[in-house]
Amino acid sequence: MEIKSITWEQTIPLRHKVLWPNKSPEFCKVEGDEDGVHFGAFINNELICVASVYIKRGKARLRKFATDDYFQKQGIGSKILEFIINYLKGTEVKVFWCDARESALGFYERFGMRPYSERFYKEDEPYFKMKVAL
């Protein structure tokens, strides 16, 4: 597996397929994509996992983190998140945070992230804000 920087445009098909398959691909683009840092995990040149990071005033926000269904539960998401955290430790970023789907809280907790909000909803999906100091 290879993890490398990609363009925001490369993230859209996998974001759409995994996160919001019932919405349009345009729904999967977020404000600030042009200024974000985007990462992809590849196996045999196939993009199987994407994650986008938006850095602002010493804080980095993870958004649109998606792994192809076929490759889930194989440690790929963990590897890309480790890669991102190590990347951020080499920057001015002091806090790494995300809006985590409630179903993924345990995953993020393994990286030291802790909830710091009440449950909230996006498109009927329950979320919590989570963060970790770097």
Buried (B, 14 or more C-beta within 10 A) or exposed (E): BEBEEBEBEBBBBBBBBBBBEEEEEEBBBBEBBEEBBBBBBBBEEEBBBBBBBBBEEEBBBBBBBBBBEEBBEBEBBEBBBEBBBEBBEEEEBEBBBBBBBEEBBEBBBEBEBEBEEEEEEEEEEEBBBBBBEB
